Amino acid sequence: MAYGDKGRQQEALIAALLVAPTIEQAARQAGVAKSTAHRWLLQPAFRAQYDAARQEALTGALQYLRSVLVGCTVVLYNIALNPGAADMARIAAASRLMDYALRGIEIEECVQRLRRLEDHFVQKGMP
């Protein structure tokens, strides 16, 4: 098989991995064997391309969510501060705002910790 064909198959597998629920289904969609998909995922160059594509997809999704997040937050904020709203609605809105804020902080901290761990293991030569 020519290198170009392998390159196209790898690109197809990366695209399929981004949407398929399992590696097996992604391999089938890309037209490669499941064992080949697993083998490629163990190769640093392929894994780096896949990770970059996954990060790009996640970044796009998060950008969209951020764009609607402000409007949703304003709705909850308005309910929480509306003296005419039912008490339970105000409490629920305020509680949601606090929950989401705290979850966001926790996630951000976890991501930073994971990055430090990944950097540590990469420096040690571990996958």
C-alpha positions as CSV (number, residue, x, y, z in Angstrom):
1,M,0.0,0.0,0.0
2,A,1.3,3.4,-0.9
3,Y,2.1,5.9,1.9
4,G,-0.5,8.3,0.6
5,D,-3.2,5.6,1.1
6,K,-2.1,5.0,4.6
7,G,-2.1,8.7,5.3
8,R,-5.7,9.0,4.0
9,Q,-6.8,6.0,6.0
10,Q,-5.3,7.6,9.1
11,E,-7.1,10.8,8.4
12,A,-10.3,8.9,8.0
13,L,-9.7,7.0,11.2
14,I,-9.1,10.3,13.1
15,A,-12.3,11.8,11.7
16,A,-14.2,8.6,12.6
17,L,-12.7,8.5,16.1
18,L,-14.1,12.0,16.7
19,V,-17.7,10.9,16.2
20,A,-17.9,7.1,16.7
21,P,-18.6,5.8,20.2
22,T,-16.0,3.0,20.1
23,I,-12.6,2.4,18.4
24,E,-14.1,-0.6,16.7
25,Q,-16.9,1.4,15.1
26,A,-14.4,4.1,14.1
27,A,-12.2,1.6,12.5
28,R,-15.1,0.1,10.6
29,Q,-16.1,3.6,9.4
30,A,-12.6,4.3,8.3
31,G,-12.2,1.0,6.5
32,V,-9.3,-0.3,8.7
33,A,-9.0,-3.3,11.0
34,K,-9.7,-2.7,14.7
35,S,-6.1,-4.0,15.5
36,T,-4.7,-1.5,13.0
37,A,-6.6,1.3,14.8
38,H,-5.3,0.2,18.2
39,R,-1.7,-0.1,16.8
40,W,-1.9,3.4,15.3
41,L,-3.2,4.9,18.5
42,L,-0.1,3.6,20.2
43,Q,2.1,5.4,17.7
44,P,3.2,8.8,19.1
45,A,2.9,10.7,15.8
46,F,-0.6,9.4,15.0
47,R,-1.7,9.9,18.6
48,A,-0.5,13.5,18.5
49,Q,-2.5,14.1,15.3
50,Y,-5.6,12.5,16.9
51,D,-5.2,14.5,20.1
52,A,-4.8,17.7,18.1
53,A,-8.0,17.0,16.1
54,R,-9.9,16.0,19.2
55,Q,-8.7,19.2,20.9
56,E,-9.7,21.3,17.9
57,A,-13.2,19.7,17.9
58,L,-13.6,20.3,21.6
59,T,-12.4,23.8,21.3
60,G,-15.0,24.5,18.6
61,A,-17.8,23.0,20.7
62,L,-16.7,24.9,23.8
63,Q,-16.6,28.2,21.8
64,Y,-20.2,27.6,20.8
65,L,-21.3,26.8,24.3
66,R,-19.5,29.9,25.6
67,S,-21.3,32.0,23.1
68,V,-24.7,30.9,24.4
69,L,-23.6,30.6,28.0
70,V,-23.8,34.3,28.6
71,G,-27.4,34.4,27.5
72,C,-28.3,31.4,29.7
73,T,-26.5,32.9,32.7
74,V,-28.4,36.2,32.2
75,V,-31.7,34.3,32.3
76,L,-30.8,32.5,35.5
77,Y,-29.4,35.7,37.0
78,N,-32.6,37.6,36.2
79,I,-34.8,34.9,37.7
80,A,-32.6,34.7,40.8
81,L,-32.8,38.5,41.3
82,N,-36.5,38.9,40.3
83,P,-38.5,39.8,43.4
84,G,-41.6,38.9,41.5
85,A,-40.5,35.4,40.8
86,A,-41.5,32.5,43.0
87,D,-39.1,31.9,45.8
88,M,-38.4,28.3,44.6
89,A,-37.6,29.6,41.1
90,R,-35.2,32.2,42.6
91,I,-33.5,29.6,44.8
92,A,-33.2,27.1,41.9
93,A,-31.7,29.7,39.6
94,A,-29.2,30.9,42.3
95,S,-28.3,27.4,43.1
96,R,-27.7,26.5,39.5
97,L,-25.5,29.6,39.0
98,M,-23.4,28.6,42.0
99,D,-23.2,24.9,40.9
100,Y,-22.1,25.8,37.4
101,A,-19.5,28.3,38.7
102,L,-18.0,25.8,41.1
103,R,-18.0,23.0,38.6
104,G,-16.2,25.3,36.1
105,I,-13.6,26.1,38.7
106,E,-13.1,22.4,39.6
107,I,-12.8,21.4,35.9
108,E,-10.3,24.1,35.2
109,E,-8.2,23.0,38.2
110,C,-8.4,19.3,37.1
111,V,-7.3,20.2,33.6
112,Q,-4.3,22.1,34.9
113,R,-3.4,19.2,37.2
114,L,-3.8,16.7,34.3
115,R,-1.5,18.8,32.1
116,R,1.1,18.9,34.7
117,L,0.9,15.1,35.2
118,E,1.1,14.5,31.4
119,D,4.1,16.8,31.1
120,H,5.8,15.0,34.0
121,F,5.2,11.5,32.4
122,V,6.3,12.7,29.0
123,Q,9.5,14.1,30.5
124,K,10.0,10.6,32.1
125,G,9.5,9.0,28.7
126,M,6.2,7.3,29.6
127,P,3.3,7.4,27.2
